[in-house]
Amino acid sequence: MVQFTMDAALTIQLVLTVIMPILVGLITKKTTSSAIKAWLLAGTTLVTSVLTGLYDAVINAGVFDLGMALLIAIPAFAISVATHYGLWKPTGVSEAAQDAFNKG
């Protein structure tokens, strides 16, 4: 027997992970150093990982596993960076995000 399920919390985490580089681009300036952008991306990835884990625990009336939330943040950050360099930057979406609110 084969079963196919999609956990809502993990799906939300994956979607946020893919769009997070764009959000970082929207809130930073073009002159912001790449190191600060990377730390901001890492921080937002960590926060969304913890919040997604909390959401899952509350919705399913379960226990929040902080260790799992922290562990999931590592590949989520890697996916965010890979998405930025592999998809958003080559297609110009990163540049457009930077230009959206920051005209200078």
C-alpha positions as CSV (number, residue, x, y, z in Angstrom):
1,M,0.0,0.0,0.0
2,V,1.2,3.5,-0.8
3,Q,0.1,6.6,1.1
4,F,0.8,10.1,0.0
5,T,0.4,12.9,2.6
6,M,1.5,16.4,2.8
7,D,2.1,17.9,6.2
8,A,0.7,21.4,6.3
9,A,3.4,22.8,8.5
10,L,6.2,21.4,6.3
11,T,4.5,22.7,3.2
12,I,4.2,26.2,4.7
13,Q,7.8,26.0,5.7
14,L,8.9,25.0,2.2
15,V,6.9,27.8,0.6
16,L,8.3,30.4,3.0
17,T,11.8,29.1,2.4
18,V,11.5,29.6,-1.3
19,I,10.1,33.2,-1.1
20,M,12.2,34.4,1.8
21,P,15.1,35.6,-0.3
22,I,12.7,37.9,-2.1
23,L,11.4,39.2,1.2
24,V,14.9,40.0,2.4
25,G,15.5,41.8,-0.9
26,L,12.3,43.9,-0.3
27,I,13.5,45.1,3.1
28,T,17.1,45.8,2.4
29,K,18.9,48.3,0.2
30,K,21.2,47.5,-2.7
31,T,24.1,48.9,-0.7
32,T,23.5,46.6,2.2
33,S,26.4,44.1,2.5
34,S,25.8,40.6,1.4
35,A,26.9,39.4,4.9
36,I,24.1,41.4,6.5
37,K,21.6,40.0,4.0
38,A,22.8,36.5,4.7
39,W,22.5,36.9,8.5
40,L,19.0,38.4,7.9
41,L,18.1,35.5,5.8
42,A,19.4,33.0,8.4
43,G,17.5,34.8,11.2
44,T,14.2,34.9,9.3
45,T,14.7,31.2,8.4
46,L,15.2,30.4,12.0
47,V,12.2,32.4,13.2
48,T,9.9,30.9,10.5
49,S,11.1,27.4,11.4
50,V,10.3,27.9,15.0
51,L,7.0,29.6,14.3
52,T,6.0,26.8,11.9
53,G,6.8,24.2,14.5
54,L,4.7,26.1,17.1
55,Y,1.9,26.3,14.6
56,D,2.0,22.6,14.0
57,A,2.0,21.9,17.8
58,V,-0.9,24.1,18.4
59,I,-3.0,22.9,15.5
60,N,-2.4,19.3,16.3
61,A,-2.6,19.7,20.1
62,G,0.9,18.2,20.3
63,V,4.2,19.0,21.8
64,F,6.5,21.6,20.3
65,D,9.9,20.0,19.5
66,L,12.4,22.8,19.6
67,G,15.3,20.5,18.5
68,M,13.4,19.5,15.3
69,A,12.5,23.2,14.6
70,L,16.2,24.1,14.9
71,L,17.3,21.1,12.8
72,I,14.8,22.0,10.0
73,A,16.1,25.6,9.9
74,I,19.5,24.3,8.5
75,P,18.2,22.8,5.3
76,A,15.6,25.6,5.0
77,F,18.5,28.1,5.0
78,A,20.3,26.1,2.4
79,I,17.2,25.9,0.2
80,S,16.8,29.7,0.5
81,V,20.3,30.4,-0.6
82,A,20.1,27.9,-3.4
83,T,16.8,29.4,-4.6
84,H,18.3,32.9,-4.5
85,Y,21.3,32.0,-6.6
86,G,19.7,29.4,-8.8
87,L,16.3,31.0,-9.5
88,W,15.7,34.5,-8.2
89,K,19.0,36.1,-9.1
90,P,19.4,34.7,-12.7
91,T,15.8,35.6,-13.6
92,G,16.1,39.2,-12.3
93,V,13.5,38.8,-9.5
94,S,16.1,39.6,-6.8
95,E,17.0,42.9,-8.6
96,A,13.3,43.7,-9.0
97,A,12.7,43.1,-5.3
98,Q,15.6,45.4,-4.5
99,D,14.1,48.1,-6.8
100,A,10.5,47.8,-5.5
101,F,10.8,50.0,-2.5
102,N,14.4,51.2,-2.7
103,K,14.8,53.7,-5.5
104,G,18.3,54.7,-4.5
